[in-house]
Amino acid sequence: MIEPYLIGSIGQSLERIRQLRQVVQGPYRREYDGLRQICLTHLDAAQGAFQCLAKETVVDTALQTPRRVREFTRIVEQLEAVENVGAFALSRVSQDDDFLNRLITDVCGEIKYPLIPPVVSHISQENFHIYLDFNLLCLPLMESRFLLHLPVIYHELCHLFHREQNADLPVLETYHAAYKRSLFVIAKYFRDEIAAADRLLKSESKIYQLQLWHTCWVKYWMQEFFCDLFGVLTTGPAFAWSHYHLCVKRGGDPFETPLMFESTHPADDARMCAALMMLTAIGFEEEAKPIKKAWRDFVEVMGYQPESEYRQCYPETLLAKIVAATKEGVEGIDIVTAKPDSQTQIVGLFNAAWREFWRAPADYQAWEAVQFDDLRSSRGFSGNYPNRNP
């Protein structure tokens, strides 16, 4: 029964590939060419693998069929990734996507981004995130119509530095050297903490927590901190304000520290602390003061308090070393960074948006509508968004 099933399902999968090719090869703007090529490459690989599986001579079903089923499942998984990510994003292309892809090209040009800009799509149902294998940046549906969250784009751009294929690029050598040094710093810190806990006869659960934090730092958190700090370096105060904006809207304890299971993102307070350190390091001392005050007000009003575990997991001395390493690594790859007296056009707009928001919060919406219409029209997209203008 299994072998006839495989024959029929392989045929159906090949037809699925044919239909997906039709979607991928539709009439799109040139900004989507990178994503289309990635999808076609994956489809070619899946088609070849299915065809090889179909042509294979089966002599011993007891021996061959289990392997063939596993191979079939693996190819289907790859095909589903193309369908559910790349092809789906292309099938949902709208004028908002077109505008944001034009904008991301300009963003990358302004800061001298050293990689091919990602394609942008509004297919995220949560927060900003990026599919590294598809070079695809995903935003929630409405985010391209508002300014205050858009600095997070720069954080996502930095994640592409960590794609395996980019690890040995000469242009990113300084960045990756700084990143590796930071991982060694983390390893030494937790090695010393675990050794101290062992000498003091701390419980096994305490030692497990230290090991857990070390794992989280190495697997997830270090990259998130570097991407945050890249965002601060390229956009200045606007990135820290966008982090504040997201934390207040999303809710949750900003001091949350994992005690039993891994977490993919570090505590929000630690991220804000690092962002404020970076702002001070690049000359935005005055601009950092109101952000720090707003953050403290938020924490105090909501009654959040750090536990002792938080202080041990995110010591400020450790954060300071990471800030210094990120600054050195990013500046070494000749990225255009934000300065108090010198900002690119788009970065200047993001910072102006936050200044205007705090100057007159009740009137901000009308100001933003005008600015966004100007931003769109300057890139060849005329017309207002529905219900945007007062």
Secondary structure, 3 states (H helix, E strand, C coil): CHHHHHHHHHHHHHHHHHHHHHHHCCCCCHHHHHHHHHHHHHHHHHHHHHHHHHHCCCCCHHHHHHHHHHHHHHHHHHHHHHHHHHHHHHHCCCHHHHHHHHHHHHHHHHHCCCCCCCEEECCCCCCCEEEHHHCEEECCCCHHHCCCCCCHHHHHHHHHHHCHHHCCCHHHHHHHHHHHHHHHHHHHHHHHHHHHHHHCCCCHHHHHHHHHHHHHHHHHHHHHHHHHHHHHHHHCHHHHHHHHHHHHHHCCCCCCCCCCCCCCCCCHHHHHHHHHHHHHHCCCHHHHHHHHHHHHHHHHHHCCCCCHHHHHHCCHHHHHHHHHHHHHHHHCCCCCCCECCECCHHHHHHHHHHHHHHHCHHHHHHHHHHHHHHHHHCCCCCCCCCCCCC
